[in-house]
Amino acid sequence: MFTSKNKQATTESSFKGRTSEALVAIKMFRDNPLFGVGAGNYPHHYQEYSRRLGIDDRTTERDAHNLFLEVLSELGMVGFIIFI
């Protein structure tokens, strides 16, 4: 059950941002599973994916904030296997 403290946490911008960043990374990987969107390209594609998701209303480039999700989204499965 949500208390007012839990409800506040789920509406906080940092919580929404981190959730959006992780979900965007997963979506990028699903759209480009073999080779990803390219090394260092997550921030450049973040806004495009984020607008479709509709969770985060910030308009700046963002990082995935999760190493494994970032590697998967940018380098795909091929790059992830090499990374591991």
C-alpha positions in Angstrom: 0.0 0.0 0.0 1.3 3.5 -0.9 1.9 5.9 1.9 2.3 9.6 1.2 6.1 9.1 1.4 6.1 6.3 -1.2 3.7 8.3 -3.4 6.1 11.3 -3.2 9.1 9.1 -4.2 7.4 7.8 -7.3 6.6 11.3 -8.5 10.0 12.8 -7.8 11.9 13.8 -10.9 15.0 11.8 -10.1 13.0 8.6 -9.7 11.2 9.2 -12.9 14.4 10.1 -14.7 16.3 7.0 -13.6 13.3 4.8 -14.5 13.0 6.4 -17.9 16.8 6.1 -18.5 16.7 2.4 -17.8 13.6 1.7 -19.8 15.0 3.7 -22.8 18.2 1.7 -22.7 16.2 -1.5 -22.8 14.1 -0.2 -25.7 17.3 0.8 -27.6 18.6 -2.7 -27.1 15.4 -4.3 -28.3 15.4 -2.0 -31.4 19.1 -2.7 -32.2 19.9 -6.1 -30.5 23.0 -7.1 -32.4 25.1 -3.9 -32.6 23.2 -1.3 -30.6 22.9 2.4 -31.4 26.7 2.9 -31.5 29.3 3.6 -28.9 28.6 6.9 -27.0 25.3 7.4 -28.8 22.9 6.7 -25.9 22.7 10.4 -24.9 22.1 11.5 -28.4 19.1 9.1 -28.9 17.7 9.5 -25.3 15.3 12.3 -26.1 13.8 10.5 -29.1 13.0 7.4 -27.0 12.1 9.3 -23.9 9.4 11.3 -25.6 7.8 8.1 -26.8 8.0 6.7 -23.3 6.5 9.8 -21.7 7.9 9.4 -18.2 10.7 11.9 -18.0 10.0 15.5 -19.0 13.6 16.7 -18.9 15.0 17.9 -22.2 18.7 17.3 -21.6 20.9 14.5 -22.9 21.0 11.8 -20.2 23.2 8.7 -19.5 21.8 5.3 -18.8 23.4 5.3 -15.2 23.7 1.5 -15.5 26.9 0.2 -17.0 25.3 -3.1 -18.3 22.3 -1.4 -19.8 24.5 1.3 -21.4 26.8 -1.3 -23.0 23.8 -3.3 -24.3 22.0 -0.2 -25.7 25.2 1.2 -27.3 27.0 -1.9 -28.4 24.3 -4.6 -28.6 24.8 -8.2 -27.8 28.0 -8.4 -29.8 29.6 -5.6 -27.8 28.2 -6.9 -24.5 29.7 -10.4 -25.0 33.1 -8.8 -25.7 32.7 -6.5 -22.7 31.9 -9.4 -20.4 
